[in-house]
């Protein structure tokens, strides 16, 4: 169970990061 939970947590973090990048919330892009 813990492995599956960690897997989903990692997936959500990756997706969240992708969404933040899409909408330009990360300062490092500096457009």
DSSP file (Angstrom, degrees, kcal/mol; ACC not computed):
  #  RESIDUE AA STRUCTURE BP1 BP2  ACC     N-H-->O    O-->H-N    N-H-->O    O-->H-N    TCO  KAPPA ALPHA  PHI   PSI    X-CA   Y-CA   Z-CA
    1    1 A X     >        0   0    0      0, 0.0     4,-2.6     0, 0.0     5,-0.2   0.000 360.0 360.0 360.0 -44.2    0.0    0.0    0.0
    2    2 A X  H  >  +     0   0    0      1,-0.2     4,-2.8     2,-0.2     5,-0.2   0.896 360.0  52.1 -61.5 -40.3    2.7    2.5    0.9
    3    3 A X  H  > S+     0   0    0      1,-0.2     4,-2.4     2,-0.2    -1,-0.2   0.921 110.9  47.3 -61.8 -43.3    4.5    2.1   -2.4
    4    4 A X  H  > S+     0   0    0      2,-0.2     4,-2.5     1,-0.2     5,-0.2   0.917 112.2  50.3 -63.7 -42.8    1.3    2.8   -4.3
    5    5 A X  H  X S+     0   0    0     -4,-2.6     4,-2.3     1,-0.2    -2,-0.2   0.925 111.6  47.4 -61.7 -45.5    0.6    5.8   -2.1
    6    6 A X  H  X S+     0   0    0     -4,-2.8     4,-2.6     1,-0.2    -1,-0.2   0.892 109.9  54.8 -62.4 -39.3    4.0    7.2   -2.7
    7    7 A X  H  X S+     0   0    0     -4,-2.4     4,-2.3     1,-0.2    -2,-0.2   0.932 110.5  44.1 -60.4 -47.2    3.7    6.5   -6.4
    8    8 A X  H  X S+     0   0    0     -4,-2.5     4,-2.7     2,-0.2    -1,-0.2   0.875 111.6  54.2 -66.7 -36.3    0.4    8.6   -6.6
    9    9 A X  H  X S+     0   0    0     -4,-2.3     4,-2.2    -5,-0.2    -2,-0.2   0.928 109.7  47.4 -62.2 -44.4    2.0   11.3   -4.5
   10   10 A X  H  X S+     0   0    0     -4,-2.6     4,-2.5     2,-0.2    -2,-0.2   0.911 111.6  51.2 -62.4 -42.5    4.9   11.6   -6.9
   11   11 A X  H  X S+     0   0    0     -4,-2.3     4,-2.7     1,-0.2     5,-0.2   0.928 110.1  48.7 -61.0 -45.9    2.5   11.6   -9.8
   12   12 A X  H  X S+     0   0    0     -4,-2.7     4,-2.8     1,-0.2    -1,-0.2   0.890 111.1  50.4 -62.8 -39.0    0.4   14.4   -8.3
   13   13 A X  H  X S+     0   0    0     -4,-2.2     4,-2.4     2,-0.2    -1,-0.2   0.914 111.6  48.0 -65.5 -41.7    3.6   16.4   -7.5
   14   14 A X  H  X S+     0   0    0     -4,-2.5     4,-2.4     2,-0.2    -2,-0.2   0.927 114.1  46.3 -63.5 -45.4    4.8   16.0  -11.1
   15   15 A X  H  X S+     0   0    0     -4,-2.7     4,-2.6     2,-0.2    -2,-0.2   0.922 112.2  51.0 -63.3 -44.4    1.4   17.0  -12.5
   16   16 A X  H  X S+     0   0    0     -4,-2.8     4,-2.4    -5,-0.2    -1,-0.2   0.911 110.5  48.8 -59.4 -43.5    1.2   20.0  -10.2
   17   17 A X  H  X S+     0   0    0     -4,-2.4     4,-2.5     1,-0.2    -1,-0.2   0.913 110.4  51.6 -62.9 -42.4    4.6   21.2  -11.2
   18   18 A X  H  X S+     0   0    0     -4,-2.4     4,-2.4     1,-0.2    -2,-0.2   0.909 110.6  48.1 -60.8 -43.4    3.7   20.8  -14.9
   19   19 A X  H  X S+     0   0    0     -4,-2.6     4,-2.1     2,-0.2    -1,-0.2   0.921 110.8  50.7 -64.3 -43.8    0.5   22.9  -14.4
   20   20 A X  H  <>S+     0   0    0     -4,-2.4     5,-2.7     1,-0.2     6,-0.5   0.902 111.3  48.6 -61.6 -40.3    2.5   25.6  -12.5
   21   21 A X  H ><5S+     0   0    0     -4,-2.5     3,-1.2     3,-0.2    -1,-0.2   0.920 108.4  54.8 -64.3 -42.7    5.0   25.7  -15.4
   22   22 A X  H 3<5S+     0   0    0     -4,-2.4    -2,-0.2     1,-0.3    -1,-0.2   0.898 113.2  41.2 -56.9 -42.5    2.2   25.9  -17.9
   23   23 A X  T 3<5S-     0   0    0     -4,-2.1    -1,-0.3    -5,-0.1    -2,-0.2   0.372 114.9-115.8 -92.7   5.8    0.7   29.0  -16.2
   24   24 A X  T < 5 +     0   0    0     -3,-1.2    -3,-0.2    -4,-0.4    -2,-0.1   0.844  67.2 140.5  70.8  36.1    4.1   30.6  -15.5
   25   25 A X      < +     0   0    0     -5,-2.7     2,-0.5    -6,-0.1    -4,-0.2   0.640  49.4  89.4 -83.5 -12.6    4.1   30.5  -11.7
   26   26 A X    >   -     0   0    0     -6,-0.5     3,-1.1     1,-0.1     4,-0.4  -0.739  67.5-153.0 -87.7 127.2    7.8   29.6  -11.7
   27   27 A X  G >  S+     0   0    0     -2,-0.5     3,-0.9     1,-0.2    -1,-0.1   0.769  84.5  78.0 -67.3 -26.4   10.0   32.7  -11.6
   28   28 A X  G 3  S+     0   0    0      1,-0.2    -1,-0.2     2,-0.1    -3,-0.0   0.690  84.5  62.6 -62.4 -19.4   12.9   30.8  -13.3
   29   29 A X  G <  S-     0   0    0     -3,-1.1    -1,-0.2    -8,-0.0    -2,-0.2   0.878  77.3-173.2 -74.9 -36.9   11.2   31.1  -16.7
   30   30 A X    <         0   0    0     -3,-0.9    -3,-0.1    -4,-0.4    -2,-0.1   0.911 360.0 360.0  44.6  65.9   11.4   34.9  -16.8
   31   31 A X              0   0    0     -7,-0.1    -1,-0.1    -4,-0.0    -3,-0.0   0.465 360.0 360.0 -87.6 360.0    9.4   35.6  -20.0
